[in-house]
Amino acid sequence: MKIESIIVDREPGISSYLKKCLVSKFPEIVIRGEASNYGEACALIKTIHPDLIFSDVNIFTKNTTAQSSNHGDGGYEMIYLSDKSEDAIRAIRQDVCGFLLKPLDVNDIVGAVGSAVRKLSQRLFPSLAPDAVPMLLPHTKLVGIPTLEGIDFLYAHEIVRCEGLQKCTRIVCTRKNNLISSYNVGEFRKLLEEYGFFSCHKSHLINLMHVRRFTREGFVFLIDNTAIPLARRRRLEFLQMLKHL
């Protein structure tokens, strides 16, 4: 299974690092060309007919009509690159496959590209058995977290747990400082349920992919070594969900 792609960015260093990560983590992705502007990108698209495009957000969003008529079903998928976190809003609005913040981080690349590979595999190779395609977890999706300063965009896999405080919620993350959100923990239950989060207690919401241990005393230990109490009435559901990870 091969997925043909191109990189569209004005910064050679970005293209070089991205290629290095893709070669190491995703051998099924073949980089067929590089471009530094929209004209060059269009020429490559016509010649190569790529399945996946990595592009600086400013190069393609200035040509939204042309871009939207090609990407998605029957065409290519797009992953935006940007040095501004607020550009994630553009990525969400235009329904592109992913968003990567510069300077690029290998964990973010793995998350975004893993999602794209799964989506493309289902469309390009429908005859493949499900077990032959890498499993896509919803954790590769961007989630907007309302904070006291605005909105922070994180991949779901970066969130370890949510802890309810008085009239707000603490968001514990893997790669950055904790966030304080104006949402109460109940709102986060609704927001994160589809991403594999579990409400183990009225004040705690945990990411099941970060569970490391469960004790007979009823505590769940997470990747940050925090012990979270598990309500007795929720133990059976918790254990059943772990079986499906």
N, C-alpha and C positions, 0 to 999 in steps of 0.2 A: 504494500500500500504506500503510494507516494502522493504527497500534497505539494503542489508547486506554488511558490510564493515569490514576491518581490518586496524590496524595502525602499521606501520613499522618504528620504530625510536629507536635510542640508548639512548635517554634522557627520563627517566620516567616522568619528569615534563612536557615535551611537550605533551606526550600521555595523561597525566592526565588532563591538561588544555583543550586539544582538545575534549576529551570525555565529559567534563563538558559543553562546549559550544554546542556540538552536541545534548546532552540530552535536553538542554534548548531551542535551536532554531530549531532543526530538529528531532522531535520525530519519524519520519518515517525512520530514519537511525538507524540501529541496529549494534552495535559494537560486532562482533562475536569473535574477537581474537586480540592479540598483538604479535609482533615479534621485535627482536632487530638486526637481521641480515638477509641476503638474503636466507640462508638455511631454517631458521625458517619460513620466509615469504612464500617460495615455498611450504613447508609442509602445511601451513594454506590454501594456495590457492587451493591445490589439495583436501583438506578435506572439506573446506567450500564453495568453488566456489563463492567468493565475487563479488558483483556488483561494489564496489567502494573501492579503496585502497588509504590510506594516507601514503606516504612514504618519508623518508629522501632522498633527491635527489642523494646522493652519494651511497646509497645502491642499487638502481635500475639502474642508468645510467652506472654502471660498468658491468651490465649484459644486455646491450641494446638489443641484439638479442632475448634473452628469453622474455624480457619485451615486445618488439614490436610485437612479434608473438601472444601475448595473449590479449593485451589491445585494446580497441576500439570496432568495430562492432562484436557482438557475444561473447565478453569476458567482461573484467572489464574496468572501467575507473580509471584513476590515477590522484591524486593531489599531487604534489611535495611539500616537506617542506625543507627549507634551511635557513641558517643564512647569506647567501651571495646574494645580490640583482642581481648580474650578472648571477646567476644560472637561472634566469627567461628566459634567452636566450635559455638555454637547454630545458626548458619546452615548449617554443614556437616551437623550431626545432623538438622536438619529438611529438608535437601535443597532449600533455597530457591535461587533462580536466581543470587543474588549478594549481596555484602556490601560496604558502603561505610563507611569510618571517618571520623567527624567530627573536625576540620573537613574538609569535603569537598575532594577534589583532582580537578581536571579529568581528569588521566590515569587515575585510578582509575574515575571515572565512565565514561569512554570504554571502558575494559576490561570493566567489569561490564555496562553497558548493551549493548555490542556482542554479548556472549554471549547476553543475553536476547533481543535482536532476532533473532538467528539461530535460537534455539530456537523463538520464537514464529512466525517466518516459515515454518519447516518444518511447524508444526502448523496454523497458520491459513490458509496459502496454499500447500498442497501442489502445486497445479497450476503454480506458478511454475517456470520452468526454473532449474536450479542456478546458472547464471551471473547470474540476475537477483537473487539473494539475496547480501548481503554475506558473504564467507567468514569463518567462525568459526575462529579459531586456538585451540588448547587453552591458549594463554598467558593467556587470560582467566579461568582457574580459580585458586582459592586453593590454595596449597601450604603445608602446615605444616612448618616447619623446626625440628627439635630443636636447641636451643642449650644452653649451660652454665647459663643462667638459667631456661629453660623451653621454650616453643614460640613462635616468631615466625611470623605468617601473612603471606605475600606472594603477589602475583599472579606467575605464572610469568614474565610479560614484564618484571618488575622485576629478575630475576636475570640478570646478565651472564655469570657463569662460576663454577665451583667448582674450587678448587685443593686437592689433597690435601696435608696436612701430616702430621706424625707423630701418629698416633692421633686425628686430627681433620681437619676440612675448613674452609677459608675460603670464605665465600660473598660474592662481590662483587656489589653491588646498584647500581641506577641512582639511587635517590632517598634512600638513607639510608646510615649507616655500615655497613661490612662486618660480617658475622656470623661467629662461630666456632661450628661445630657439633660435637657429640660424635660424630656419624656419620662414618664414613670415606667417602672419595670413591666407593667401590664401592657403598655404600648409596644415594648420591645418583644413581648411574647408574640403579638400579632405580626410584627415586622420580620422576625427571624425564624418563625416556626418552620417555614418551607426550606430553610437552609440547614436543617439538622440540629437545631437547638432544642433543649429539653428543660422544662420548668420543674426542677426537682424540689423546690420549696417556694413558698409565697414571695420570698424576697430574692430568689436566685434563679438565674437562667444560665445554663451551661452549654457550651459547644461540645457535642458528643465526640468529635474527632480529637479533642484535647483531653479526654478522660484517660487517666493512667492507672487508677486502682479503685476498687470498691471494697469496703470493709464490712464485716458482719455487724459492726456497731451502727451501720447506716450512714457512713460518710463516703463521699465521692472525692477522690484526689485528682486534681487537674495538673496540667503540664507546668503550671507556676507553683506547684507544691501546696496550693490552697486546698483545705478540707472543707467541702460543702455538705451540709446536712441534707439527707434525702428523706423526704416525708414517707412514712411507712406505707401509706395508701398508694404511693407512686412507685414503689419498688418493682412490682411485677412489670409494669409498663416500661420502666427504665431498662430492665434486663432484656425484655423483648426487643426494644429498639436497638440495643447493643448488638444483638444477633444479626441485624440487617445492615450493619456498617460495612 
